[in-house]
Amino acid sequence: MLVELCASGNVDPAEWRRHGDDFFMAGVATLLGSVRGFDRRVYLDLAEALYPGMSYVETFDVWLQRSPLRAARFVPRLERRLEMKRNPPQG
């Protein structure tokens, strides 16, 4: 699942490629570079390794327009998953 990959902290391009095509996954990495708690430089470097040029605003804008992933829905899900990892349910 994409949320699990993103929450894992794994930034190995080969692993990311197993979860989707290079353009899509590079866009996800670029998105993570703007999320609090994610190292911007690390995720932009990952994006560039997956799809050169994705860190440019123009390319990322195309990704935002074409992507089936909606940042407004995905980021809150990811943040909830990260919170659960930090503070697992008791009981």
GISULGI-V153438 format. One record per residue. N is the residue number from 1. RES is the residue in one letter. SS is DSSP state (@ for helix, = for strand, . for the rest). PSI is psi in radians with two decimals (NA if undefined). Layout:
# GISULGI-V153438
N|RES|SS|PSI  N|RES|SS|PSI
This chain:
# GISULGI-V153438
1|M|.|2.47  2|L|@|-0.73  3|V|@|-0.73  4|E|@|-0.74  5|L|@|-0.83  6|C|@|-0.67  7|A|@|-0.30  8|S|@|-0.44  9|G|.|-0.01  10|N|.|2.17  11|V|.|0.48  12|D|.|2.02  13|P|@|-0.63  14|A|@|-0.71  15|E|@|-0.75  16|W|@|-0.67  17|R|@|-0.43  18|R|.|-0.24  19|H|.|-0.07  20|G|.|3.06  21|D|.|2.79  22|D|@|-0.76  23|F|@|-0.84  24|F|@|-0.86  25|M|@|-0.59  26|A|@|-0.65  27|G|@|-0.71  28|V|@|-0.78  29|A|@|-0.72  30|T|@|-0.75  31|L|@|-0.80  32|L|@|-0.53  33|G|.|-0.25  34|S|.|0.04  35|V|.|2.32  36|R|.|2.35  37|G|.|-0.18  38|F|.|2.39  39|D|.|1.92  40|R|@|-0.87  41|R|@|-0.74  42|V|@|-0.78  43|Y|@|-0.53  44|L|@|-0.63  45|D|@|-0.72  46|L|@|-0.80  47|A|@|-0.78  48|E|@|-0.61  49|A|@|-0.58  50|L|@|-0.73  51|Y|.|1.67  52|P|.|2.28  53|G|.|-0.19  54|M|.|-0.45  55|S|.|-0.12  56|Y|.|2.44  57|V|@|-0.75  58|E|@|-0.72  59|T|@|-0.76  60|F|@|-0.62  61|D|@|-0.71  62|V|@|-0.77  63|W|@|-0.81  64|L|@|-0.69  65|Q|@|-0.62  66|R|@|-0.37  67|S|.|2.40  68|P|.|-0.29  69|L|.|2.22  70|R|.|2.01  71|A|@|-0.69  72|A|@|-0.40  73|R|@|-0.66  74|F|@|-0.81  75|V|@|-0.81  76|P|@|-0.65  77|R|@|-0.78  78|L|@|-0.78  79|E|@|-0.68  80|R|@|-0.71  81|R|@|-0.73  82|L|@|-0.70  83|E|@|-0.70  84|M|@|-0.62  85|K|@|-0.68  86|R|@|-0.62  87|N|.|1.34  88|P|.|2.60  89|P|.|2.45  90|Q|.|2.54  91|G|.|NA
